[in-house]
Amino acid sequence: MKITSRHFLTLAFVIWQSYSSAQQFHYTAKETESIHDSISQSRWDVGGRLSQYSFRYMSEFFPTGIIHKSSQPYQFRHNPIKSLDTISIKSGKEKLSLEAYLKKLHVASFIVVQKGAVVYEKYFSMLPEDRHTLQSVTKVITASIITGLVNEKKIDLNQSIDQYLPELKDSDWSGISVKDILNMRSGMDIRSIDFETGPFTNPQHKNYQLESALGILPKADNTPSSVYKYIAAMKKDTVPGSEAAYSNINTFVLGWLAEKITGKKYADLVTERVWKPIGASSDAYVCLSDKGIAWPHGGMSATLRDLARFGMMFTNSEIKAKKESLISFAQVQEIFAAKPIKSPFGPLKWAYQWDMAHDGVMLKTGFGGQALYIDPEKEIVIAYYNYVDKDWGMNLISESALGAVMKTVNTDR
């Protein structure tokens, strides 16, 4: 389906939706049927109101693997900071309250946690129990499985990936260290976010072939029949270990590695190594291909509170409490110490799959406007969900707005 056709279908849907509120909590059966009909003729990620729905209900469109909650869920304390309601945030020529600013960006939900207490929490177009897609925030969950296996000495980051995955012997992956893959420096794919080459629209693109093989993107004539054989047959784009280049393929290989080392499925690994240890209060899920293969680079859906709970595991007190099992102080230090690449979007690093880490704060974002923002030392976690615009534009909260929230939290306490 051409983009122009998808835009036409989206326009028709927007006209139909003009009778509904901009940020919608509930859908009728008739509305749900209409949305599914529209998405089946376009794509789940087409943007606008269609993606507002699909991002919230990914399990209606794809097979899923269940990630089970903890039998001893963590109980957040509730300690609201009322001054967050009165901060002023600049948005263009306007100055808005925090809530008005979030609504302007059509944020689905937003939470701020400090030292285990929820200090601010809003839901605009999803319910607290809804499991919203994390998109690429899933990457740091996959990376945390790897760091846990490293801390158990089951993986050596300096070892070549083909030592663990014999399927990659005698391929271009041979000799590439696990660390280079973890830090987005494999050199195997340097154009995953080069939109001019069409990572989501061009069937010849490496990312398109990966994601069409997993069922994320529409099938094409050249869609690989086996994602594993496709990965093994890939050719390098550049020298491994050189400048970081974001790639979904790297994260898929990390998921493959974790499954190979443990002999367990991705959903079970997240359950045992992340969700139960953090005290997740709700089941999550990961989307699967039609062959049952997980999307370790962007397939998880979870409640907002459980995402925030995962973020807490990178704060100093939680790292210490968990005896550096999920992530170590040294590994966090490596993330902050990594050299950023040259980018107009800021000091991007992708060390251990994190987008940025500077001025004491770690950030991981996902397609459409999902984000996890952590200050390990000050024990602050900000998490939020959003959905992509019809032009595939991101809706991320500005760094200045997040800074204002952080400053208010620190000042109030």
ABEGO torsion letter per residue (X at the ends): XBAAAAAAAAAAAAAAAAABBABBABBBAAAAAAAAAAAAABBAAAEEAAAAAAAABAAAABBBBBBBBBABBBBBBBBBBAAAAABBBBBEABBBBAAAAAAAAGBABBBBBBGGBBABBBBAABBAABBBBAEAAAAAAAAAAAAAAAAAGABBAABBAAAABAAABGBAABGBBAAAAAAGAAGABAAAABAAAGAAABAABAAAAAAAAAGABBBBAABBABAAAAAAABBBABBBGBBBBBBAAAAAAAAAAAAAAAGBBAAAAAAAAAAAAAGBABBBBBBBBAAGBBBAAAABBBBAAAAAAAAAAABAAAAAAAGGAABBAAAAAAAAABBBBBBAAEBBAGBGGBABBBGGBBBBBBBGGBBBBBBAAAGBBBBBBBBBBAAGBBBBBBAAAAAAAAAAAAAAX
